[in-house]
Every structure is written in C-alpha cells, then in structure tokens.
Amino acid sequence: MRPLLLKGHERPLTQVKFNREGDLLFTTAKDKRPTVWRADTGERLGTYNGHNGAVWGADMTYDSSRLLTGSADNSAMLWDTASGKRLHQWTHKSPVRAIAFSPGDSIVTAATAKLMGQQAQIYFYRHAADMASVDPEPVMVLGGLEATATRVLWHPTSTFLITVGEDAAVKKWDAETGTLLETVRLHKKGINDAQWSSTGEQFVTASSDCTAKVWDTRSLEVLKTFTVEAPVNSASMSPTFDHVLLGGGQEASQVTTTGNREGKFEARLFHTVYESEFGRVRGHFGPINTVAFTPDGKGYVSGGEDGFVRLHYFDQSYFDRDYD
C-alpha cells in the first residue's frame, strides 16, 4: 500500500474530509488556507484564501458546490468550491471550532469556543443559493455547553444533532427547538473528533483518554471501546467493513521534539466487532491529527502534525483477507 503524499500545508492538519462522491478531498490546517485535492491522484486543485487564523474544520453541501469553513479568526466562511470565491462570512466573538451543514443544506451550524470570556455556543444560520436574500442573524443559538464543542454531527433525518466536546461530553440536541435532550460522559478526557457510520445508526468518538468508542446513535450507549497507549485525535468507521481507523499520538498542544515515542504515530486499524487490532500504517513524523475513510471504503486519508496529508488506497489483500 503505497501512499500519495500531498504537500500543500505549512502547519499541522486539523481536518481531512471527502465530499459525498469521494472524488474531492478537502483539508484544513493551522496555516489559514483550506485546500481541495483530487482524491484519485492527489492533485491540488486550489486553495481558499481569506481566513486570518488556523482553520479548524470544513463541510460541504450535498452537491459539493459550496464549502463551509470555521476558523480561529472568529469567522465561518462560505465558499464557491469551483472558483474559490468567498460568498459569505459570519463573524463571532470567539474561534469557530466546529462547522456543519444540515442535511438538505438549509442551515449552517457554527460552534464557537469557550475563550476570552465568551461562553461556548452553537449558532444556526440560514443558507440559500442567494445569500444576499438571507437574514444574516442566527435563527437559533444553543447554550448549555460547559466546554467547547469540537465536532457537530447532524443526524441524516435532520431531527437532532450530536455534539462532542473538550469536557468529554456527548450531547444530543433537538434540531428544531434547540432543547438539550441528553448528556453522556463516558470518556475520561476531552473528545477530539466524532464521525458518523455510513448509515448514521452509529458514530465513533476519539478521545485524549487513549480510547475511541462506537456509540448507538439513538440510545447513546457505547457499543465498543478501542484502547491504545496514546491520545486518540481522530477516528473513522469504514463504510464497507466492520473496521475502525484510529489516528493519534501526543495531543497536538503537547508536542515537543523530545517527547516523541516510537510507535505512537501510526494509523491503527481495528475490527469493530472483536475490538482487536489487525493493522498499523506508519509514515507521519509526529502525531496524526485527523483521519477519514474514503466513501467507498477502498482507502483512507490521514493528516498529521507534520503538515503532510497521506492518501492511502488498500492493496487487494485487504479485501481478500478473512477478518473472522
């Protein structure tokens, strides 16, 4: 399995994300410039220039025509994917740490950080083809967050959202009323990432407590736990196999030149049912900050503290292997 090494960022990666079809890969980093790549060749197609701080994450519309980004410059920005033109900007009083479109793309969700005397909140804005015709004020603001939300997940039904945060909490919210429906704390340290399964019936969380957990979406019960020796920065569920991919190492904020321990910077593959590890992939020179399976399950991408993006496509042996 020979990776494509994508060189386009000068600072640590914060999120890697494929569009729905899997032909485009979007990456965000602490270098202010979200980037789009061809997923099959690794060719860089363009960057989105306008942020003045680290970009914490991105999302795209169903048809990939628009890109949404959230940044430490306190803004969320909407872009035309093809041209790179900035279409709209929402400004807040603290960094935007998580960003998401609702299913159907009618709502933009921006989660702001608990910082500089500001409380962590989640803002809901209207999104339309003609942004000039849309009220720029939020249609709803969610409070009740004790700490910064690091990911916002809209359920495919649009009826509720899942948020995860630095306080180790998983929260479920009613999408129409903004009511906090449930809070569960089963991680022992902050949650760095959360991603849906392909069906939305489950999701996976990655935590600084050295575990990743697979949750039942409806009940918020933990179904599986994967334990490693170092903080888990990101986790992704395969759409085709019962596999979970973990990336981590030292927490990004605690990286030093003397603290790198051998073997902690590998992407690690686990069998979801048996909770057993069956593979490791080396390559990054430092912690892995973000991972994602391709939408067809034929490969995965990882983004590191080293500023590199590594795009892997599995050998045939991965598909032929008997995992039972």
N, C-alpha and C positions, 0 to 999 in steps of 0.2 A: 504494500500500500504506500505509494509514493505521493506525498502531499504537494499541492500547489502552494507556494509561499507567496503571499500577497503583501507587497511592500507599498504602503501608502500613508501610514500614520507615523507621526513622530513621537507620540506619547502612548501610555498604556490604553488598551482597549477597554471599553465599558459595556458594549453590547454588540453581538452579531445576530442578524435576523434575516431569514429568507422571506421573500414575498410568497403569496399563496401558491403560485405555479412552480416556484422553485428555480426560476431562470435568473432571478436577480438576488444578489446578496447585498444587504445594507450593513454598514459598520459604523459605530460611533466610538469616539475616544476622547481623551483629555486634551486633544490638540485643536479643538474648535471646529473641525471640518468633517461632518458626516460624509461618507463615501459610498458610492454604489459600484458594484462589480458584476461582470457576467459570471454566473455560478458555474458554467461548464468549463470555461477557460481560465478564469481568474483575471480577465482583462478589466482594468479600471475604466469605468465609463464616465465617471465625473465626480465632482465634489460639490457640496452645498455650502456656500460661503456667506457668513453673516453673523454667526454666533461670536461672542467675545469671552467665552469661558468653556470649560470642559462640557462636553455633550454626554449626558448620562444615558440616553436611550432614544429609540425611534420606533415608529409604527407606520404602516402604510395602509391605504384604502384597499378595498376588496379587489379593485381592478389595477392596483399598483400605480395609478396615475398621480397620486399625491403622497407626499412623505410628511410625517409629523416628527418633530424632534424637541427634546427638552434639555435645558442647559443650566449650568451653574451661573450663567449671566442673568438668571431670574426669568428667562423667557421660554415660551413654547413657540415654535415656528412651524408654519405650513409652507410646503414647497411643491412646485410642479416638478414631478420626478424626471421628466424627459429634458426639460430646459434648464433646470436648476434655479428657476426664478422663485423668489420668495413671494408668497401670495398673501400671507397674513402673519401677524405677530401678537401674542398675548403676553403681557408683562405682569410680573408678580413681585412680591416683596422679599422672597427668598428663592433659592435654587429650585428648579423643576427636576425632581429626581426620577419620576416615572411618568410615562406618557402612553396613551392608548386611544384608538378609535373604538367606538361602539360597533357591534355588528350592524351592518347597514350604513355605517359611516355618518350617521346624522349627528353624533355627539363626539366632541373631543374631550378627553379626560386628562387633566394635568395634576399630578400630586406634588405638592411643594414641601420643602424640607423644614424641619423644626430647627431654626437657626436665626441668629441675630435678633432674638426677642420675638420672632414670629412662631406661631403655632403651625404644626403640620396640618395641611388641609388638602382636600381633593376638589378641584374645580371642574364643573361641567359647562362646556360651551357648545353653542350650535355650530354645525358645519354644513355648508351648502356649496353648490357649484359656483354661485356668485357670492363671494364672501362680503362684498360691499353692501349686500342687502340684508345681512345678518346682524342682529344686535350683538355688539362685542362684549357685553356684560355677561357674566356667568348665569346660567339658568338655575344652577344649584351649587351649593358649596357644602361639602361634608366635613364636619369637625369630628370630635370624639376620637382623635388619633393621639395616643400618648407619645408616639415617636414617628419619625419619617417613614413613609411608605416607600419601599424600594421597587415594588412592582405592582401594577394594576392589571388584573385579568377580567375582562368582560366575558361572562358566560355566553355561549353561542345563541342562547334563547333570548338574550337581552334583558332577562328578568332580574338578574343580580350580578354583583361584582365580587371578586375576591381580591383583597389586598394583603400584602405581607410587608413586614417592617423591621426596623432596627431593634425593636423591643421584643423580637421573637414571636410576635403575634400574627396569627392568620385570622382575618376578619371577613365576614360575609355581609354585604350591604344590599338592601333593596334598591334596584336601579331606578325605580320610578319615584319613590318617596325619599330616598336617602337614609332610610332607617337602618341602623346597625342591627343586624339580625343575630349575629353570633360572633364571639371571640374565643379562639382556642390557642393556648400556649403549650406546645409540646416540644418545641425546640428550647435549648438552654441558652443559646446566644442568638444574636441577630440573624435574620434571614436575608440573604444577599440576592436571591433570584427565585422566580417561580415561573413555570411554563406548563401549558395545558398538554394533556394527551391529545391524540388526533381526534378523539370523539368529544372531548370536553367532560367526559364522565369522571376523569381523574386529573390531578395535577401533581407536579413534583416541586418540592422546595429544596433549596440549597442553603446551608447554614454554617456560620462560623463555629458551631459546636462540633464540627467534624462529621456531620451526618447530612444525608439527603433523605427525604421522606416522600412517599407516594400517598396521596390523600384521596378519599372518596369525596367527590365534589358536593354531593347532596348532604351527607351526614357530617362532613369534616372529620371523619375517622381516619387515623393513619393505618394504611394497609400494609406498607412495607417500609423498612428502615435500612439504609446502607451506611455503614460506619467505616471511616478511613482514619488516617493518622494526622490529618492536617485540615484546616478550614476548607469547606466546600464553597466556592464562589459562584458556581453555576451548575445546573443540571438540566438534562433534556431527555424526553421519552421518545423512543423510536416509534414511528407510525406503522411499522410492518412487523417488528419482532417484540417480544417481551424483554426489551433491553432498556437500560437507563445509562446515560453517559454523564460522568461527573468530571468537573474541572476545578482545580483549586491550587492549594499550596498555602503559603503565608497570606494573610489578609493584605490586600494591596496597600493599606495605610501603614503597614508594619514591615515593609520590605527593606532590608539592609543588605549591603554587599557581603556581610559576614554571616547573615542568618540563613543563607540558602542551604537546605539539607538535601542530600542526594535522594532522588526517587519521589519527591513530592510535587514535581511539576509535570506529571504525566496525566493525559486524559485516560480515564478509567471506565471500563465497560462492565456493567453488572447485569445478571439475569434477574428480571423483576420478580419472578415467581419464587425462585430459590434464594434470592438475596446474595448470590455468590458472584464473585468477580471472575471474569474469564478473559480479560484482555487489558493491556496498557499500551499507550502510544506516547512515545517521547517526542521531543522536538523543541519545545519552548524553553527559552533561557530565563526562567522566572515563573511566577505563578500564572496559572490560566485563569483569566477573569470572567470569561464568557464562552459558552458552548451552545451549539444547536444542531440537531439532526436535519438533514435535507428533508423536504416534504415527502419525497418518495422513499426515504429510508435507505438510500443507496450510499450515503456518506454522511459526513458531519463537518462542521467548521468550528474552529477554536480561535479565540483572541486572547493575547497574553499581555502581561505587564511589560514584556519586551517590545511592544509596539507592533508585533507581527500578527498577521492573520494566516492560519494554516487551514487549507481546504483539502479534506481527505475524501477519497472515494474508495469504498471497500473492494478488496480482491474477491474473486469468485468463491474462495474458500470460506469467506464469512457467510455466504448464503447457503453453501453446501453443508456446513457443519451441523451436526446433531447436538443441539443445546440441552436436550433432555437426558 
